[in-house]
């Protein structure tokens, strides 16, 4: 099945390249809203998963993987900061391609997204940026920090890298950024320690307030998966001491979760945490319930009413990508067979 999945990802990428279409959609079924969406998040996320698991591929599959890798990496420059700075955007930047194929938001600069730490970290992780380049990025990111409420004078990284965008923290994006820093063994400063402490403290909110700690992921299974992905490869006391709690939350959520793909994420997380699991059946059909990413247009506003509206699914936009979903299935199979 692993061979079939990697081949299917390659096939879908070739089809999109030939037709100049998109590998993602953004949607809200309650509105009857669905648009093809050309973003880098799906591509970079898919490549990160494939790179982490390419050691499980035989020589034939590695040839397919390497072609996918080259195709995705060739896209990154289209999403780099419009002024040539060190960061990346969710959408194409030169010219801006925000909310492609839309009828309203793409027409107004008000809806143009600033660069963000999530896409930037994923691209740095998958494009073979060096330790020196990562250190330079880190210096740049220090200009986009927010006061950490758990510390009197401390700062914490903010999701968005824009002057006019409200400060916010998303634990999944922060875990991806920390993964980058730990991969290159970058020396940690007070901002990093505050960020890791924030990530550790956020564990208690995963089940009850997932949107509060990760409004761009917003699902407990997605959040736990990001914790497990980091903690399987790196150690830090503020997170290590939360492992048992994260495992317990995973089992609690598993008992209620109806989405097969969100369940796969929980199974993957439990395997990464070192739990013994029975193998589950993998279905490759697209799943309507699953999403990779959330947009909440009302969330940046400080008005309490807007924040309340932002938590409701009718006000949110959901992003899906078949190649990303295939990669998540492949990851589970590779990990279970390891």
SULWO-V299259 format. One record per residue. N is the residue number from 1. RES is the residue in three letters. SS is DSSP state (2 for helix, 1 for strand, 0 for the rest). OMEGA is omega in whole degrees, 0 to 359 (none if undefined). BURIAL is b if it has 16 or more other ideal C-beta (glycine too) atoms within 10 Angstrom, else e. Layout:
N	RES	SS	OMEGA	BURIAL
N	RES	SS	OMEGA	BURIAL
This chain:
1	UNK	0	179	e
2	UNK	2	179	b
3	UNK	2	180	e
4	UNK	2	181	e
5	UNK	2	181	b
6	UNK	2	177	b
7	UNK	2	180	e
8	UNK	2	176	b
9	UNK	2	179	b
10	UNK	2	180	b
11	UNK	2	182	e
12	UNK	2	179	b
13	UNK	2	178	b
14	UNK	2	179	e
15	UNK	2	180	e
16	UNK	2	179	b
17	UNK	2	182	e
18	UNK	2	184	e
19	UNK	2	182	e
20	UNK	0	179	e
21	UNK	0	186	e
22	UNK	0	181	b
23	UNK	0	179	b
24	UNK	1	169	b
25	UNK	1	169	b
26	UNK	1	190	b
27	UNK	1	165	b
28	UNK	1	185	e
29	UNK	0	179	e
30	UNK	0	178	e
31	UNK	0	192	e
32	UNK	0	186	e
33	UNK	1	177	e
34	UNK	1	181	e
35	UNK	1	169	b
36	UNK	1	188	e
37	UNK	1	183	b
38	UNK	0	181	b
39	UNK	0	182	b
40	UNK	2	183	b
41	UNK	2	182	b
42	UNK	2	181	b
43	UNK	2	182	b
44	UNK	2	179	b
45	UNK	2	179	b
46	UNK	2	182	b
47	UNK	2	179	b
48	UNK	2	180	b
49	UNK	2	181	b
50	UNK	2	179	b
51	UNK	2	180	e
52	UNK	2	186	b
53	UNK	2	183	b
54	UNK	2	179	b
55	UNK	2	179	e
56	UNK	2	185	b
57	UNK	0	173	b
58	UNK	0	187	e
59	UNK	2	180	e
60	UNK	2	180	e
61	UNK	2	179	b
62	UNK	2	177	e
63	UNK	2	178	e
64	UNK	2	179	b
65	UNK	2	183	b
66	UNK	2	176	e
67	UNK	2	176	e
68	UNK	2	180	b
69	UNK	2	181	b
70	UNK	2	180	e
71	UNK	2	182	b
72	UNK	2	181	b
73	UNK	2	179	b
74	UNK	0	181	e
75	UNK	0	190	b
76	UNK	2	184	b
77	UNK	2	181	e
78	UNK	2	185	e
79	UNK	2	180	b
80	UNK	1	180	b
81	UNK	0	187	b
82	UNK	0	179	e
83	UNK	0	177	e
84	UNK	0	179	e
85	UNK	0	194	e
86	UNK	0	191	b
87	UNK	0	184	b
88	UNK	1	183	b
89	UNK	0	175	b
90	UNK	0	182	b
91	UNK	0	178	b
92	UNK	0	191	b
93	UNK	1	186	b
94	UNK	0	358	e
95	UNK	0	180	e
96	UNK	1	179	b
97	UNK	0	184	b
98	UNK	0	181	b
99	UNK	0	182	b
100	UNK	0	178	b
101	UNK	0	178	e
102	UNK	0	180	e
103	UNK	0	186	e
104	UNK	0	190	e
105	UNK	2	182	b
106	UNK	2	184	b
107	UNK	2	187	e
108	UNK	0	178	e
109	UNK	2	179	e
110	UNK	2	183	e
111	UNK	2	177	e
112	UNK	0	184	b
113	UNK	0	170	b
114	UNK	0	173	b
115	UNK	0	183	b
116	UNK	1	182	b
117	UNK	2	185	b
118	UNK	2	179	b
119	UNK	2	179	b
120	UNK	2	181	b
121	UNK	2	181	b
122	UNK	2	178	b
123	UNK	2	176	b
124	UNK	2	180	b
125	UNK	2	188	b
126	UNK	2	182	b
127	UNK	0	175	b
128	UNK	0	171	e
129	UNK	0	183	b
130	UNK	0	176	e
131	UNK	2	181	e
132	UNK	2	178	e
133	UNK	2	178	e
134	UNK	2	177	b
135	UNK	2	177	e
136	UNK	2	176	e
137	UNK	2	181	b
138	UNK	2	178	b
139	UNK	2	180	e
140	UNK	2	183	e
141	UNK	2	181	b
142	UNK	0	176	e
143	UNK	0	183	e
144	UNK	0	180	b
145	UNK	1	182	b
146	UNK	1	177	e
147	UNK	1	177	e
148	UNK	0	186	b
149	UNK	0	180	e
150	UNK	0	182	e
151	UNK	0	183	e
152	UNK	0	184	e
153	UNK	0	188	e
154	UNK	0	176	b
155	UNK	1	179	b
156	UNK	1	181	b
157	UNK	1	177	b
158	UNK	0	183	b
159	UNK	0	189	b
160	UNK	1	181	b
161	UNK	0	181	b
162	UNK	0	183	e
163	UNK	0	187	e
164	UNK	0	180	e
165	UNK	0	178	b
166	UNK	0	179	e
167	UNK	0	176	e
168	UNK	0	177	e
169	UNK	0	175	b
170	UNK	0	187	b
171	UNK	2	180	b
172	UNK	2	177	b
173	UNK	2	179	b
174	UNK	2	177	b
175	UNK	2	176	b
176	UNK	2	178	b
177	UNK	2	178	b
178	UNK	2	176	b
179	UNK	2	179	b
180	UNK	2	182	b
181	UNK	2	181	b
182	UNK	2	179	b
183	UNK	2	182	b
184	UNK	0	180	b
185	UNK	0	177	e
186	UNK	0	180	b
187	UNK	0	183	e
188	UNK	0	176	e
189	UNK	0	184	e
190	UNK	2	178	e
191	UNK	2	178	b
192	UNK	2	180	b
193	UNK	2	177	b
194	UNK	2	180	b
195	UNK	2	179	b
196	UNK	2	176	b
197	UNK	2	177	b
198	UNK	2	180	b
199	UNK	2	179	b
200	UNK	2	181	b
201	UNK	2	183	e
202	UNK	2	182	b
203	UNK	2	184	b
204	UNK	2	181	e
205	UNK	2	188	b
206	UNK	0	185	b
207	UNK	0	187	b
208	UNK	0	185	e
209	UNK	0	183	e
210	UNK	2	181	b
211	UNK	2	182	b
212	UNK	2	183	e
213	UNK	2	181	b
214	UNK	0	187	b
215	UNK	0	177	b
216	UNK	0	175	b
217	UNK	0	164	b
218	UNK	0	179	b
219	UNK	0	183	b
220	UNK	2	181	b
221	UNK	2	177	b
222	UNK	2	182	b
223	UNK	2	179	b
224	UNK	2	178	b
225	UNK	2	180	b
226	UNK	2	174	b
227	UNK	2	184	b
228	UNK	2	181	b
229	UNK	2	178	b
230	UNK	2	188	b
231	UNK	2	177	b
232	UNK	0	185	e
233	UNK	0	185	e
234	UNK	0	181	e
235	UNK	0	173	e
236	UNK	0	189	b
237	UNK	2	183	e
238	UNK	2	178	e
239	UNK	2	181	b
240	UNK	2	182	e
241	UNK	0	180	e
242	UNK	0	187	b
243	UNK	2	181	e
244	UNK	2	179	e
245	UNK	2	179	e
246	UNK	2	177	b
247	UNK	2	179	b
248	UNK	2	178	e
249	UNK	2	180	b
250	UNK	2	180	b
251	UNK	2	179	e
252	UNK	2	180	e
253	UNK	2	180	b
254	UNK	2	182	b
255	UNK	0	183	e
256	UNK	0	188	e
257	UNK	0	181	b
258	UNK	0	181	e
259	UNK	0	181	b
260	UNK	2	184	b
261	UNK	2	173	b
262	UNK	2	176	b
263	UNK	2	177	b
264	UNK	2	177	b
265	UNK	2	178	b
266	UNK	2	177	b
267	UNK	2	178	b
268	UNK	2	179	b
269	UNK	2	181	b
270	UNK	2	176	b
271	UNK	2	178	b
272	UNK	2	177	b
273	UNK	0	177	b
274	UNK	0	180	e
275	UNK	0	175	e
276	UNK	0	183	e
277	UNK	0	171	e
278	UNK	0	182	e
279	UNK	0	179	e
280	UNK	0	180	e
281	UNK	0	181	e
282	UNK	0	177	e
283	UNK	0	184	e
284	UNK	0	179	e
285	UNK	0	177	e
286	UNK	0	183	e
287	UNK	0	185	b
288	UNK	0	186	e
289	UNK	0	187	e
290	UNK	0	172	b
291	UNK	0	182	b
292	UNK	0	192	b
293	UNK	1	180	b
294	UNK	1	167	b
295	UNK	1	180	b
296	UNK	1	187	b
297	UNK	0	182	e
298	UNK	0	187	b
299	UNK	0	183	b
300	UNK	0	182	b
301	UNK	0	184	e
302	UNK	0	179	e
303	UNK	0	182	e
304	UNK	2	179	e
305	UNK	2	179	e
306	UNK	2	179	e
307	UNK	2	179	b
308	UNK	2	178	e
309	UNK	2	185	b
310	UNK	2	182	b
311	UNK	0	184	b
312	UNK	0	185	e
313	UNK	2	182	e
314	UNK	2	181	e
315	UNK	2	186	b
316	UNK	1	174	b
317	UNK	1	184	b
318	UNK	1	179	b
319	UNK	1	177	b
320	UNK	1	175	b
321	UNK	0	182	b
322	UNK	2	181	b
323	UNK	2	177	b
324	UNK	2	180	b
325	UNK	2	175	b
326	UNK	2	180	b
327	UNK	2	179	b
328	UNK	2	176	b
329	UNK	2	178	b
330	UNK	2	180	b
331	UNK	2	180	b
332	UNK	2	182	b
333	UNK	2	178	b
334	UNK	2	183	b
335	UNK	2	181	b
336	UNK	2	182	e
337	UNK	2	185	e
338	UNK	0	none	e
